[in-house]
Amino acid sequence: MPVLIYIDTDDKVRGLQEVHPQTFTNILVMRDRMPQKLVDFGSVRAVAALPDNHTDEMLDAMRYYVPARILWSAVGFHGSFPFAFGGGEPDPKYLGGRSLDTMPAHSIR
């Protein structure tokens, strides 16, 4: 299963979460849930670690999530070759792909 690694502003790991492959590849669900998951874990970004047996659907979803700011980065292996996608500084105006302007005030810490 894909694993999400939640990271805080000090680059410390705040939590790990296994995500069912069907949930991970469901763009609407991930886009809706990630802002609150980041708040729940006290983090500002999440990295996806894809399993060795990742599907093409997982790769396609990852290619969407990183540019859409839903995930900060993704890592995994393709055969015996490691890959990483994304990274860099997260945009402080967004949290999990959602503009802070659209988030309820009680959700923002």
Sequence and secondary structure as in RCSB ss.txt:
>XXXX:A:sequence
MPVLIYIDTDDKVRGLQEVHPQTFTNILVMRDRMPQKLVDFGSVRAVAALPDNHTDEMLDAMRYYVPARILWSAV
GFHGSFPFAFGGGEPDPKYLGGRSLDTMPAHSIR
>XXXX:A:secstr
  EEEEE TTS EEEEEE  HHHHT HHHHHHHHHHHHHHHT SEEEEE  TT  HHHHHHHHHHTTTTSSSEEE
EEETTEEEEEE S   TTEETTEEGGGS GGG  
